[in-house]
Amino acid sequence: MAAITRTYSVLLDPDPHGGFTVTVPLLPGCITQAEGVEDCLERAREAIAVYLEELAATGEPVPEEAVPPQLRRVSVSVDRLGD
């Protein structure tokens, strides 16, 4: 059987203690972490592969990302925080 290549968006969230936590928005619970960006991407590939293999083994549909999520930043002004 020929391998199928799928592309998924990943989010690298800086960890306050160093490195990054990596999540895959389309695959709930698919999370990993690493220190550097390249290590994060490699671990994400590994985590996604395991996640997809588990879906296939249990007969679950494998999600495809038709439209990638969009990350935006917004600024908010507040009078007081944490008082």
Secondary structure, 3 states (H helix, E strand, C coil): CCCCCCCCCCEEEECCCCCEEEECCCCCCCEEEECCHHHHHHHHHHHHHHHHHHHHHCCCCCCCCCCCCCCCCCCCCCCCCCC
